[in-house]
Amino acid sequence: MKITVVGGGYVGLVSAACFADLGHNVTIIEIDNQKIDEINKGIPPIYEDGLEEILKATVGKSLVSQADYHDLEDTDVFFICVGTPPQDDGSANLTYLSQAAESIGTAIRGAKKYQVITVKSTVPPGTTESVVLPGLLRSSGRTEESIGFCMNPEFLREGRAIDDFKNPDRIVIGGNTNDAIALVKQVYAGVSAPLITTSIKAAEMIKYTSNSFLAMKISFSNEIGNLCKKLGINVYEVMNGVGYDHRINPHFLNAGLGFGGSCFPKDVMALIRLAEKNNEEPILLKSVITVNEGQPEKIVSLLTERIGALSDKHIAILGLAFKDNTDDVRDSRSIPVIQSLLKKGAKITAYDPMATESMKRYYPNLNYKQTAGEALEGADACLVLTEWPEFKAIDSEFNRMKTKVIIEGRRILSLDGIEGVCW
Ligand SMILES: NC(=O)c1ccc[n+]([C@@H]2O[C@H](COP(=O)([O-])OP(=O)(O)OC[C@H]3O[C@@H](n4cnc5c(N)ncnc54)[C@H](O)[C@@H]3O)[C@@H](O)[C@H]2O)c1
């Protein structure tokens, strides 16, 4: 099939590469020329395990990236994968989405074949039908008989995105007609997963609800963890016992610094705003955010309890990315921790296996180091903020610290008896 993916970021690029890998002919439309150049050279602009291999095998054959919307008349299915970042009040900014819809419409004005426009970006329920559909029909001058509309939410996890694409828990396709759904189904032929077809609005809501539920599990575990810490109980022993219950399951019960990244915080906030606009008080969702926002300050308070006032203290930070296996620092919990430490006058050395360059955009003047050992040299204390597997192997490097005070925000070290933010 001929597929066009609009937006070559984390979701768009991974999806486009995997669609090409499935045997489709894929065009990525991007507005960022640097990304286009890199993609067309087979260089992934983001780090994602396995992505480079797929780009090397498909670029120039079945995958191409371009800036303008030309030669798209023969596209079977469009996937819109542009960002939907939060606005100041937390609601989703749909500007990129409407621009993409308008541009696609103009590009397919004269096309004769039946085409399907699929929204993959995470959008509030109602958006595909109230923003994308009318915008696209207007700019294309075509009718709903000749264009189908679908919503196909993306559930990939950064750092494991290729594997998640190839082995998803489910594929959700919401559509306005059976023909539209059938065409999008065809795109995924070759991926073995339960296929769930719904209304467009339900598909949009499934994505927000899934992310909010996962965020709730994390905040719940953190609230229990904070109490366990006061009671002298190991929350990891507790959640291990809890997670064996099949009604609960063991995933996302890791207490710690809380959730970050480009999705959970923004999606929970967007759902809160959506509820409020509809005169519903989202009590539980608001608490999920409140608990999450409290965790970074908890680790800073604990640090102060252990080493006293932080002014002029040398704090080594291990881990900047919002989670392991990615260079993404968007809404990483390390950002509020760093902000608080700097405000209190601490001196920071920081090490991350992959996310240093990304963090330089937020803190260009932090003392970044090439190895964990260098960051630990002479430190008064160390905070572990990302669960990088390579941190498991750190051992004698801790001897380079001035005082061996180590506090984990993520439970990853192999050393015995290390204290954590809530254990
Ligand atoms: N990152 C994730 O883990 C993840 C997972 C599931 C869903 N999502 C959702 O997918 C969407 C995209 O997220 P992302 O992380 O890939 O964002 P991103 O910022 O990494 O990528 C968006 C890309 O779209 C491009 N773009 C913007 N407007 C454009 C236009 N008019 N034409 C062409 N390109 C345009 C940008 O230059 C950028 O490269 C969001 O709605 C997000 O919530 C993200």
The ligand as an SDF file (V2000), in Angstrom:
LIG
                    3D

 44 48  0  0  0  0  0  0  0  0999 V2000
    6.2320    9.8940   22.1340 N   0  0  0  0  0  0  0  0  0  0  0  0
    5.4720    8.8950   22.5370 C   0  0  0  0  0  0  0  0  0  0  0  0
    5.9180    7.9950   23.2640 O   0  0  0  0  0  0  0  0  0  0  0  0
    4.0210    8.8220   22.1220 C   0  0  0  0  0  0  0  0  0  0  0  0
    3.3370    7.6060   22.2970 C   0  0  0  0  0  0  0  0  0  0  0  0
    2.0050    7.5240   21.9070 C   0  0  0  0  0  0  0  0  0  0  0  0
    1.3650    8.6430   21.3680 C   0  0  0  0  0  0  0  0  0  0  0  0
    2.0460    9.8180   21.2300 N   0  0  0  0  0  0  0  0  0  0  0  0
    1.3370   10.9630   20.6290 C   0  0  0  0  0  0  0  0  0  0  0  0
    1.7350   11.0550   19.2580 O   0  0  0  0  0  0  0  0  0  0  0  0
    1.7970   12.4320   18.8520 C   0  0  0  0  0  0  0  0  0  0  0  0
    3.1820   12.7560   18.3380 C   0  0  0  0  0  0  0  0  0  0  0  0
    4.1020   12.5840   19.4130 O   0  0  0  0  0  0  0  0  0  0  0  0
    5.6840   12.5560   19.1760 P   0  0  0  0  0  0  0  0  0  0  0  0
    6.3020   12.2130   20.4810 O   0  0  0  0  0  0  0  0  0  0  0  0
    5.9680   11.7380   17.9780 O   0  0  0  0  0  0  0  0  0  0  0  0
    5.9350   14.1100   18.8560 O   0  0  0  0  0  0  0  0  0  0  0  0
    7.2470   14.7540   18.1990 P   0  0  0  0  0  0  0  0  0  0  0  0
    7.2400   16.1670   18.6490 O   0  0  0  0  0  0  0  0  0  0  0  0
    8.4230   13.8870   18.4650 O   0  0  0  0  0  0  0  0  0  0  0  0
    6.9370   14.6980   16.6280 O   0  0  0  0  0  0  0  0  0  0  0  0
    6.0110   15.5070   15.9500 C   0  0  0  0  0  0  0  0  0  0  0  0
    6.6060   15.8400   14.5960 C   0  0  0  0  0  0  0  0  0  0  0  0
    5.6310   16.4630   13.7910 O   0  0  0  0  0  0  0  0  0  0  0  0
    6.2820   17.4480   12.9830 C   0  0  0  0  0  0  0  0  0  0  0  0
    5.2470   18.3700   12.4760 N   0  0  0  0  0  0  0  0  0  0  0  0
    4.5160   19.2940   13.1550 C   0  0  0  0  0  0  0  0  0  0  0  0
    3.6300   19.8870   12.3350 N   0  0  0  0  0  0  0  0  0  0  0  0
    3.7800   19.3150   11.1200 C   0  0  0  0  0  0  0  0  0  0  0  0
    3.1300   19.4860    9.8550 C   0  0  0  0  0  0  0  0  0  0  0  0
    2.1440   20.3740    9.6990 N   0  0  0  0  0  0  0  0  0  0  0  0
    3.5290   18.7370    8.8190 N   0  0  0  0  0  0  0  0  0  0  0  0
    4.5250   17.8260    8.9740 C   0  0  0  0  0  0  0  0  0  0  0  0
    5.1680   17.6160   10.1410 N   0  0  0  0  0  0  0  0  0  0  0  0
    4.8050   18.3470   11.1980 C   0  0  0  0  0  0  0  0  0  0  0  0
    7.2950   18.0660   13.9410 C   0  0  0  0  0  0  0  0  0  0  0  0
    8.3230   18.7320   13.2610 O   0  0  0  0  0  0  0  0  0  0  0  0
    7.7760   16.8210   14.6860 C   0  0  0  0  0  0  0  0  0  0  0  0
    8.9110   16.2270   14.0680 O   0  0  0  0  0  0  0  0  0  0  0  0
    1.3770   13.2550   20.0660 C   0  0  0  0  0  0  0  0  0  0  0  0
    0.0000   13.4920   19.9900 O   0  0  0  0  0  0  0  0  0  0  0  0
    1.6680   12.3070   21.2270 C   0  0  0  0  0  0  0  0  0  0  0  0
    0.8660   12.5730   22.3540 O   0  0  0  0  0  0  0  0  0  0  0  0
    3.3670    9.9200   21.5790 C   0  0  0  0  0  0  0  0  0  0  0  0
  1  2  1  0
  2  3  2  0
  2  4  1  0
  4  5  1  0
  4 44  2  0
  5  6  2  0
  6  7  1  0
  7  8  2  0
  8  9  1  0
  8 44  1  0
  9 10  1  0
  9 42  1  0
 10 11  1  0
 11 12  1  0
 11 40  1  0
 12 13  1  0
 13 14  1  0
 14 15  2  0
 14 16  1  0
 14 17  1  0
 17 18  1  0
 18 19  2  0
 18 20  1  0
 18 21  1  0
 21 22  1  0
 22 23  1  0
 23 24  1  0
 23 38  1  0
 24 25  1  0
 25 26  1  0
 25 36  1  0
 26 27  1  0
 26 35  1  0
 27 28  2  0
 28 29  1  0
 29 30  1  0
 29 35  2  0
 30 31  1  0
 30 32  2  0
 32 33  1  0
 33 34  2  0
 34 35  1  0
 36 37  1  0
 36 38  1  0
 38 39  1  0
 40 41  1  0
 40 42  1  0
 42 43  1  0
M  CHG  2   8   1  16  -1
M  END
$$$$
